[in-house]
Amino acid sequence: MKITNITATPLSTGKSLIRVQTDAGVEGWAEGPGFNKVTPAHNGTIFNAYLESAIKPLLIGEDPLQIDRHWETLALGKDDVFSKLPPSIVGVIDIALWDLLGKETGQPVYTLMGGAARKTIPLYWSVGSGWRMQPQEMLKLVETGWELGFRAFKIRMDWRGWRQDADPAKDFAMFKLVREFLSDGNYLGFDANNGYSVSTAIQQGRKFEELGIDHFEEPIPHYDLPGLKQVADALDVAVSAGEQDAYRWWFHHLVMLGNPDILQPDILNVGGPSEIIRVYEMAVTLNKPVMPHSPQAGINSIASLHTFATVQNGTRPHEFSTEFSGSLDDVSELYGDAVVPKSGEMVLSDRPGLGIQLNESAVAKFTVR
């Protein structure tokens, strides 16, 4: 079996459908960035440039089942390849290759990765842009998730490091209002999105602890590992980090220098299923719980769930958000009902690969021309 082509089809959902095609007729699927004329820096033009100039010349004609070898070539520049691709680009191709391997072998990806510890995975409803909201507005979004059957939640401020300590009083009022709504002890996390200084993060964390908080995510800029350790050491609440981090080596530094309580690799940012499994193995060795960051409904989120399903200590809920997914009806029409949660849970199928049921008519319908 040889790779014959790799294509990217832009879709109106805001993503591109990536296909790794072979001479045996077996395809592997993933999602790449979409095309948006308003914000070209975040669209599929960059991915397509990598695809045409680097990925296709390296992979066309190769055996798609040699996943580790291709990962090393793309991510590390091995085999006399001098360019190393960004982890999010590598991650897209890696997802598609694992899907292809599953279809060729007739096995779900979680089986190929050692077997699922569980196939029903609870999700938490993640809502953001708290920085531009008032507390009541955030509460309404949480209530929407409750009505959809979610019983675990996270509110995100999306402050980012350059808006440091902008409005911690409003953040606390927002958390307090949501915590009072979730008065039966439902799971509630808080994501500062890099928004606090060390001292403010510790002060906020202590106030959150008095109300009841389940995890405190990215309290300070992600590059400040000594500061992260200060925050994690000072608080009882589980401090989490890692969604922006690439490859196992950064996670090694993250643990050694920042020592967060929970690791949160993102299936794309970390470099794909091949690499996220290595981070999970590291986490298990170091007795660190894992809690993936991959909130968007679709193929890539299913890939994250397949890998998370294999981790014995993966007992916390997986993130889910509608903010970056496009219409869930459209996503379901494209990929099948199995990619959309029911009552706050995802149930992984036993179908080969990632279990995606691609609707070619829907692909044609949603293709951006």
The 8 nearest C-alpha neighbors of each residue, nearest first, counted from 0:
[[1, 62, 23, 22, 21, 2, 63, 61],
 [2, 0, 62, 60, 61, 21, 22, 3],
 [1, 3, 21, 59, 60, 61, 20, 4],
 [2, 4, 21, 59, 20, 22, 60, 1],
 [3, 5, 20, 2, 59, 19, 6, 21],
 [6, 4, 19, 18, 20, 55, 7, 17],
 [7, 5, 18, 17, 4, 8, 19, 16],
 [6, 8, 17, 16, 15, 9, 18, 5],
 [7, 9, 16, 15, 10, 6, 17, 366],
 [10, 8, 15, 367, 33, 366, 14, 7],
 [9, 11, 366, 365, 367, 12, 15, 14],
 [10, 12, 13, 365, 367, 366, 9, 14],
 [13, 11, 325, 10, 14, 326, 324, 329],
 [14, 12, 33, 11, 10, 325, 34, 15],
 [15, 13, 33, 32, 10, 12, 31, 30],
 [16, 14, 9, 31, 33, 8, 10, 30],
 [15, 17, 30, 8, 7, 29, 31, 9],
 [16, 18, 7, 29, 30, 28, 6, 15],
 [19, 17, 28, 6, 5, 27, 20, 26],
 [18, 20, 5, 27, 26, 4, 95, 28],
 [19, 21, 26, 4, 3, 2, 18, 5],
 [22, 20, 2, 3, 23, 1, 24, 25],
 [21, 23, 24, 1, 3, 0, 2, 20],
 [24, 22, 21, 25, 0, 1, 20, 26],
 [23, 25, 21, 22, 26, 20, 0, 3],
 [26, 24, 23, 21, 20, 99, 103, 27],
 [27, 25, 20, 19, 99, 18, 21, 24],
 [26, 28, 99, 95, 98, 19, 18, 96],
 [29, 27, 95, 18, 17, 98, 19, 26],
 [28, 30, 95, 17, 298, 94, 91, 299],
 [31, 29, 16, 17, 15, 14, 299, 298],
 [30, 32, 15, 14, 17, 91, 16, 33],
 [33, 31, 43, 14, 42, 15, 30, 34],
 [34, 32, 14, 13, 43, 15, 42, 9],
 [33, 35, 42, 43, 9, 36, 13, 32],
 [34, 36, 37, 42, 38, 39, 33, 41],
 [37, 35, 39, 38, 34, 42, 40, 41],
 [36, 38, 35, 39, 40, 34, 42, 41],
 [37, 39, 40, 36, 35, 41, 42, 34],
 [40, 38, 42, 41, 36, 35, 37, 34],
 [41, 39, 38, 42, 45, 44, 43, 35],
 [42, 40, 39, 38, 43, 32, 35, 45],
 [43, 41, 34, 33, 39, 35, 44, 32],
 [42, 44, 33, 32, 34, 46, 45, 47],
 [43, 45, 47, 46, 42, 48, 34, 39],
 [44, 46, 48, 43, 47, 49, 42, 40],
 [45, 47, 43, 49, 48, 44, 50, 88],
 [48, 46, 50, 44, 49, 45, 43, 51],
 [47, 49, 45, 46, 50, 51, 52, 44],
 [48, 50, 46, 52, 53, 47, 51, 54],
 [51, 49, 54, 47, 48, 53, 55, 52],
 [50, 52, 48, 49, 55, 53, 47, 54],
 [51, 53, 49, 50, 48, 54, 56, 55],
 [54, 52, 49, 56, 50, 55, 51, 57],
 [55, 53, 50, 57, 56, 58, 49, 51],
 [54, 56, 58, 57, 59, 51, 50, 53],
 [57, 55, 54, 53, 58, 59, 52, 51],
 [56, 58, 54, 55, 59, 53, 61, 72],
 [59, 57, 55, 61, 56, 54, 60, 2],
 [60, 58, 2, 3, 55, 61, 56, 4],
 [59, 61, 2, 1, 3, 58, 62, 57],
 [60, 62, 1, 58, 59, 2, 63, 57],
 [61, 63, 1, 64, 0, 65, 2, 60],
 [64, 62, 65, 2, 61, 1, 96, 66],
 [63, 65, 66, 62, 100, 96, 99, 97],
 [66, 64, 63, 68, 67, 62, 69, 61],
 [65, 67, 69, 64, 68, 70, 63, 96],
 [66, 68, 70, 69, 65, 71, 273, 64],
 [69, 67, 71, 70, 66, 65, 72, 77],
 [70, 68, 72, 66, 71, 67, 73, 65],
 [71, 69, 67, 73, 68, 72, 74, 66],
 [70, 72, 75, 68, 74, 69, 73, 77],
 [71, 73, 77, 76, 69, 70, 75, 74],
 [72, 74, 70, 71, 84, 76, 75, 83],
 [75, 73, 83, 71, 84, 70, 72, 76],
 [76, 74, 71, 83, 77, 72, 73, 70],
 [77, 75, 80, 72, 83, 81, 82, 73],
 [76, 78, 72, 80, 79, 75, 71, 81],
 [79, 77, 80, 72, 76, 81, 71, 75],
 [80, 78, 77, 81, 76, 72, 82, 75],
 [81, 79, 76, 77, 78, 82, 72, 83],
 [80, 82, 76, 79, 83, 77, 78, 75],
 [81, 83, 76, 80, 84, 73, 75, 53],
 [84, 82, 76, 74, 75, 73, 81, 85],
 [83, 85, 74, 73, 86, 82, 89, 88],
 [86, 84, 88, 87, 89, 83, 74, 270],
 [85, 87, 270, 89, 88, 268, 90, 269],
 [86, 88, 267, 268, 90, 89, 85, 270],
 [89, 87, 90, 86, 85, 91, 84, 46],
 [88, 90, 86, 92, 87, 91, 270, 93],
 [271, 91, 89, 270, 267, 87, 93, 88],
 [90, 92, 94, 93, 88, 89, 29, 31],
 [93, 91, 95, 94, 89, 90, 96, 88],
 [92, 94, 90, 96, 271, 95, 91, 89],
 [95, 93, 97, 91, 92, 96, 29, 271],
 [94, 96, 28, 27, 29, 98, 92, 93],
 [97, 95, 99, 93, 98, 94, 27, 100],
 [98, 96, 100, 94, 99, 95, 101, 93],
 [99, 97, 352, 27, 95, 101, 96, 353],
 [98, 100, 27, 96, 102, 97, 101, 26],
 [101, 99, 97, 103, 102, 98, 64, 96],
 [352, 102, 100, 106, 351, 98, 104, 99],
 [101, 103, 352, 351, 105, 99, 100, 104],
 [102, 104, 100, 101, 105, 99, 25, 106],
 [105, 103, 101, 102, 106, 100, 351, 352],
 [104, 106, 351, 102, 101, 103, 107, 352],
 [107, 105, 351, 101, 104, 352, 110, 108],
 [108, 106, 351, 352, 110, 109, 101, 350],
 [107, 109, 352, 111, 110, 101, 353, 112],
 [108, 110, 305, 112, 114, 107, 111, 115],
 [111, 109, 114, 112, 113, 107, 108, 106],
 [110, 112, 108, 109, 113, 107, 106, 114],
 [113, 111, 109, 110, 114, 108, 309, 306],
 [112, 114, 110, 111, 109, 309, 115, 108],
 [113, 115, 110, 109, 309, 112, 116, 111],
 [116, 114, 309, 308, 117, 109, 118, 110],
 [115, 117, 309, 308, 311, 310, 114, 118],
 [118, 116, 115, 308, 119, 120, 309, 311],
 [119, 117, 347, 346, 120, 308, 115, 116],
 [120, 118, 346, 345, 117, 347, 344, 121],
 [119, 121, 345, 344, 118, 346, 122, 316],
 [122, 120, 344, 316, 343, 317, 345, 119],
 [123, 121, 317, 316, 344, 343, 318, 319],
 [122, 124, 151, 152, 318, 316, 319, 317],
 [123, 125, 152, 319, 320, 144, 153, 151],
 [126, 124, 153, 320, 319, 152, 154, 123],
 [127, 125, 154, 155, 153, 320, 124, 140],
 [126, 128, 155, 129, 156, 154, 157, 125],
 [129, 127, 157, 130, 156, 131, 155, 132],
 [128, 130, 156, 132, 127, 131, 155, 157],
 [129, 131, 156, 128, 132, 158, 157, 170],
 [130, 132, 129, 128, 133, 156, 157, 158],
 [133, 131, 129, 130, 136, 134, 137, 128],
 [132, 134, 136, 135, 137, 131, 173, 129],
 [135, 133, 173, 137, 136, 138, 132, 172],
 [136, 134, 138, 137, 133, 139, 173, 176],
 [137, 135, 139, 138, 134, 133, 132, 140],
 [136, 138, 140, 134, 139, 135, 141, 132],
 [137, 139, 135, 141, 140, 136, 177, 142],
 [140, 138, 142, 136, 137, 141, 143, 135],
 [141, 139, 143, 137, 142, 138, 144, 136],
 [140, 142, 138, 144, 143, 139, 145, 137],
 [141, 143, 145, 139, 140, 144, 138, 146],
 [144, 142, 140, 146, 141, 145, 139, 147],
 [145, 143, 147, 141, 142, 146, 149, 124],
 [144, 146, 142, 149, 148, 147, 143, 150],
 [145, 147, 143, 144, 148, 142, 149, 141],
 [148, 146, 144, 145, 149, 342, 143, 343],
 [147, 149, 342, 145, 343, 146, 150, 144],
 [150, 148, 343, 145, 144, 151, 147, 342],
 [149, 151, 185, 145, 148, 152, 343, 186],
 [152, 150, 123, 186, 149, 185, 187, 124],
 [153, 151, 124, 123, 187, 125, 186, 188],
 [152, 154, 188, 125, 187, 189, 124, 126],
 [155, 153, 126, 189, 127, 125, 190, 188],
 [156, 154, 127, 190, 157, 126, 129, 189],
 [155, 157, 129, 130, 191, 158, 128, 127],
 [158, 156, 192, 128, 155, 159, 130, 127],
 [157, 159, 194, 156, 192, 162, 130, 191],
 [160, 158, 193, 194, 192, 161, 157, 162],
 [161, 159, 193, 194, 163, 220, 162, 158],
 [160, 162, 163, 159, 194, 158, 193, 220],
 [163, 161, 160, 165, 158, 159, 194, 164],
 [162, 164, 194, 195, 160, 165, 161, 196],
 [165, 163, 195, 166, 194, 167, 196, 162],
 [164, 166, 163, 162, 167, 194, 158, 195],
 [165, 167, 168, 169, 164, 170, 130, 163],
 [166, 168, 170, 169, 164, 171, 165, 203],
 [169, 167, 171, 170, 166, 172, 173, 203],
 [168, 170, 172, 171, 167, 166, 173, 134],
 [171, 169, 167, 173, 168, 172, 174, 166],
 [170, 172, 174, 168, 173, 169, 175, 167],
 [173, 171, 169, 175, 170, 174, 176, 168],
 [174, 172, 134, 170, 176, 171, 175, 169],
 [175, 173, 171, 177, 176, 172, 178, 170],
 [174, 176, 178, 172, 173, 177, 171, 179],
 [177, 175, 179, 173, 178, 174, 172, 180],
 [176, 178, 180, 174, 179, 175, 138, 181],
 [179, 177, 181, 175, 180, 176, 174, 182],
 [178, 180, 182, 176, 177, 181, 175, 174],
 [181, 179, 177, 178, 182, 176, 138, 183],
 [182, 180, 178, 179, 185, 183, 177, 184],
 [181, 183, 179, 180, 184, 178, 185, 177],
 [184, 182, 185, 181, 180, 179, 178, 186],
 [183, 185, 182, 181, 186, 211, 187, 178],
 [186, 184, 183, 181, 151, 150, 187, 182],
 [185, 187, 151, 152, 213, 184, 188, 150],
 [188, 186, 152, 153, 213, 212, 151, 185],
 [187, 189, 153, 214, 213, 212, 215, 152],
 [188, 190, 215, 154, 153, 216, 155, 214],
 [191, 189, 216, 155, 192, 215, 217, 156],
 [190, 192, 218, 194, 156, 193, 217, 155],
 [193, 191, 157, 159, 217, 190, 194, 158],
 [194, 192, 219, 220, 159, 160, 217, 218],
 [193, 195, 163, 158, 160, 159, 191, 192],
 [196, 194, 164, 219, 163, 200, 199, 218],
 [195, 197, 199, 198, 219, 200, 164, 163],
 [198, 196, 200, 199, 226, 201, 230, 195],
 [197, 199, 201, 200, 196, 202, 195, 230],
 [200, 198, 202, 196, 201, 197, 195, 203],
 [201, 199, 203, 197, 198, 195, 202, 218],
 [200, 202, 204, 198, 199, 203, 230, 205],
 [201, 203, 199, 205, 204, 200, 198, 206],
 [204, 202, 200, 206, 205, 201, 199, 207],
 [203, 205, 207, 201, 206, 202, 200, 208],
 [204, 206, 208, 202, 207, 203, 201, 209],
 [205, 207, 203, 209, 208, 204, 202, 210],
 [208, 206, 204, 210, 209, 205, 212, 211],
 [209, 207, 211, 205, 206, 210, 212, 204],
 [208, 210, 206, 207, 211, 205, 212, 204],
 [211, 209, 207, 208, 212, 206, 175, 178],
 [210, 212, 208, 209, 207, 213, 178, 184],
 [213, 211, 208, 187, 214, 188, 207, 210],
 [214, 212, 188, 187, 186, 236, 237, 211],
 [213, 215, 188, 237, 238, 212, 236, 216],
 [216, 214, 238, 189, 188, 190, 239, 237],
 [215, 217, 190, 239, 218, 238, 240, 189],
 [216, 218, 240, 193, 192, 219, 191, 190],
 [217, 219, 191, 193, 216, 200, 195, 194],
 [218, 220, 193, 195, 217, 194, 196, 221],
 [221, 219, 193, 160, 222, 223, 194, 217],
 [220, 222, 223, 219, 193, 217, 224, 240],
 [221, 223, 220, 224, 219, 227, 225, 226],
 [224, 222, 226, 221, 225, 220, 227, 219],
 [223, 225, 257, 227, 226, 256, 222, 228],
 [226, 224, 228, 227, 257, 223, 256, 229],
 [227, 225, 229, 223, 224, 228, 197, 230],
 [228, 226, 224, 257, 230, 229, 225, 231],
 [227, 229, 257, 231, 225, 226, 230, 258],
 [230, 228, 226, 232, 227, 231, 233, 225],
 [229, 231, 227, 233, 228, 232, 201, 234],
 [232, 230, 228, 233, 234, 229, 238, 259],
 [233, 231, 229, 230, 234, 228, 235, 258],
 [232, 234, 230, 231, 229, 201, 235, 228],
 [235, 233, 236, 231, 232, 230, 204, 205],
 [234, 236, 237, 233, 208, 231, 232, 205],
 [237, 235, 234, 214, 238, 208, 213, 215],
 [236, 238, 214, 260, 215, 239, 235, 261],
 [239, 237, 215, 260, 259, 231, 214, 216],
 [238, 240, 261, 216, 259, 260, 262, 215],
 [241, 239, 217, 263, 262, 216, 242, 259],
 [240, 242, 263, 244, 264, 243, 262, 239],
 [241, 243, 264, 265, 263, 244, 292, 240],
 [244, 242, 241, 268, 245, 265, 264, 221],
 [243, 245, 241, 242, 269, 268, 249, 246],
 [246, 244, 269, 268, 249, 86, 270, 243],
 [245, 247, 269, 248, 249, 270, 274, 244],
 [246, 248, 250, 278, 249, 251, 277, 274],
 [249, 247, 251, 250, 246, 252, 245, 253],
 [248, 250, 252, 251, 247, 246, 253, 245],
 [251, 249, 253, 247, 252, 248, 254, 246],
 [250, 252, 248, 249, 254, 253, 255, 247],
 [253, 251, 249, 255, 250, 254, 256, 248],
 [254, 252, 250, 257, 251, 256, 255, 249],
 [255, 253, 258, 251, 257, 252, 256, 250],
 [254, 256, 252, 253, 258, 257, 251, 250],
 [257, 255, 253, 224, 254, 252, 258, 225],
 [256, 258, 224, 228, 227, 253, 254, 225],
 [257, 259, 254, 228, 256, 255, 253, 260],
 [260, 258, 238, 239, 261, 257, 231, 240],
 [259, 261, 238, 237, 239, 287, 258, 262],
 [262, 260, 239, 288, 289, 259, 287, 238],
 [263, 261, 289, 240, 241, 239, 290, 264],
 [262, 264, 291, 241, 290, 242, 240, 292],
 [265, 263, 242, 241, 291, 292, 269, 262],
 [264, 266, 292, 242, 268, 267, 293, 269],
 [265, 267, 271, 303, 269, 268, 272, 275],
 [268, 266, 87, 90, 271, 270, 269, 265],
 [269, 267, 87, 265, 270, 245, 86, 266],
 [268, 270, 245, 246, 267, 265, 266, 244],
 [269, 271, 90, 86, 267, 268, 89, 274],
 [90, 270, 272, 266, 267, 93, 273, 274],
 [273, 271, 275, 274, 276, 94, 266, 93],
 [274, 272, 271, 276, 275, 93, 277, 67],
 [275, 273, 277, 276, 272, 270, 271, 246],
 [274, 276, 278, 272, 277, 273, 271, 279],
 [275, 277, 279, 274, 278, 273, 272, 280],
 [278, 276, 280, 274, 275, 279, 281, 247],
 [277, 279, 275, 281, 276, 280, 247, 282],
 [280, 278, 282, 276, 281, 277, 275, 283],
 [281, 279, 277, 283, 282, 278, 276, 284],
 [280, 282, 278, 284, 279, 283, 285, 277],
 [283, 281, 287, 279, 285, 280, 284, 286],
 [282, 284, 286, 280, 285, 281, 287, 279],
 [285, 283, 281, 282, 286, 280, 287, 279],
 [284, 286, 282, 283, 287, 281, 280, 254],
 [287, 285, 283, 284, 282, 288, 281, 312],
 [286, 288, 282, 285, 261, 283, 260, 289],
 [289, 287, 261, 312, 262, 286, 313, 282],
 [290, 288, 262, 261, 313, 263, 291, 287],
 [289, 291, 263, 315, 317, 262, 292, 261],
 [292, 290, 263, 264, 265, 317, 293, 289],
 [291, 293, 265, 263, 242, 264, 318, 294],
 [294, 292, 265, 300, 295, 291, 318, 266],
 [293, 295, 319, 318, 320, 292, 296, 300],
 [296, 294, 324, 323, 300, 320, 293, 297],
 [295, 297, 324, 300, 338, 294, 339, 321],
 [298, 296, 300, 299, 338, 295, 301, 330],
 [297, 299, 301, 300, 29, 30, 302, 355],
 [300, 298, 302, 301, 297, 29, 30, 303],
 [299, 301, 303, 302, 298, 297, 293, 296],
 [300, 302, 304, 298, 303, 299, 305, 297],
 [303, 301, 299, 305, 300, 304, 298, 353],
 [304, 302, 300, 301, 306, 305, 266, 307],
 [303, 305, 301, 307, 302, 306, 308, 300],
 [306, 304, 109, 302, 308, 303, 307, 301],
 [305, 307, 303, 308, 304, 309, 109, 302],
 [308, 306, 304, 309, 310, 305, 303, 313],
 [309, 307, 115, 305, 306, 117, 310, 116],
 [308, 310, 115, 116, 307, 306, 114, 109],
 [311, 309, 313, 307, 312, 308, 116, 279],
 [310, 312, 313, 116, 309, 314, 308, 283],
 [311, 313, 314, 310, 288, 283, 289, 315],
 [314, 312, 310, 311, 289, 315, 307, 288],
 [313, 315, 312, 316, 311, 288, 289, 290],
 [314, 316, 313, 290, 317, 289, 121, 288],
 [317, 315, 122, 121, 123, 318, 314, 290],
 [316, 318, 122, 291, 123, 290, 121, 319],
 [317, 319, 294, 123, 122, 292, 293, 125],
 [320, 318, 294, 124, 125, 123, 122, 295],
 [321, 319, 294, 125, 322, 295, 124, 126],
 [320, 322, 324, 323, 295, 325, 319, 296],
 [323, 321, 320, 324, 325, 126, 295, 127],
 [324, 322, 321, 295, 325, 320, 294, 296],
 [325, 323, 295, 321, 296, 322, 326, 327],
 [326, 324, 12, 323, 327, 13, 321, 322],
 [325, 327, 329, 328, 330, 324, 12, 321],
 [328, 326, 330, 329, 331, 325, 324, 339],
 [327, 329, 331, 326, 330, 332, 325, 333],
 [328, 330, 332, 326, 327, 331, 333, 12],
 [331, 329, 327, 333, 332, 328, 334, 326],
 [332, 330, 335, 336, 328, 334, 333, 329],
 [333, 331, 329, 330, 335, 334, 328, 361],
 [332, 334, 330, 358, 361, 331, 357, 335],
 [333, 335, 357, 356, 331, 355, 332, 330],
 [336, 334, 331, 356, 337, 332, 333, 338],
 [335, 337, 331, 338, 339, 334, 332, 340],
 [336, 338, 335, 339, 346, 347, 348, 340],
 [339, 337, 336, 297, 335, 296, 331, 340],
 [338, 340, 337, 336, 331, 296, 341, 327],
 [341, 339, 345, 344, 343, 342, 338, 337],
 [340, 342, 343, 344, 345, 339, 148, 147],
 [343, 341, 148, 344, 149, 147, 340, 150],
 [342, 344, 149, 148, 341, 122, 340, 121],
 [345, 343, 121, 340, 122, 341, 120, 342],
 [344, 346, 340, 120, 119, 347, 121, 341],
 [345, 347, 119, 118, 120, 348, 344, 337],
 [348, 346, 118, 345, 119, 349, 337, 305],
 [347, 349, 350, 354, 346, 337, 118, 107],
 [350, 348, 107, 351, 347, 354, 106, 352],
 [349, 351, 354, 348, 107, 352, 106, 353],
 [352, 350, 107, 106, 102, 105, 101, 354],
 [101, 351, 353, 98, 107, 102, 108, 354],
 [352, 354, 98, 355, 108, 107, 351, 302],
 [353, 355, 350, 352, 351, 348, 356, 107],
 [354, 356, 334, 353, 357, 335, 298, 337],
 [357, 355, 334, 335, 358, 354, 333, 337],
 [356, 358, 334, 333, 355, 359, 335, 362],
 [357, 359, 333, 361, 360, 334, 362, 356],
 [360, 358, 362, 361, 357, 363, 333, 364],
 [361, 359, 363, 362, 358, 364, 333, 365],
 [360, 362, 364, 358, 359, 333, 363, 365],
 [363, 361, 359, 365, 360, 364, 366, 333],
 [362, 364, 360, 366, 361, 365, 359, 367],
 [363, 365, 361, 362, 366, 360, 359, 367],
 [366, 364, 10, 11, 362, 363, 361, 367],
 [367, 365, 10, 363, 9, 364, 362, 368],
 [366, 368, 10, 9, 11, 365, 8, 34],
 [367, 366, 9, 10, 365, 8, 11, 363]]
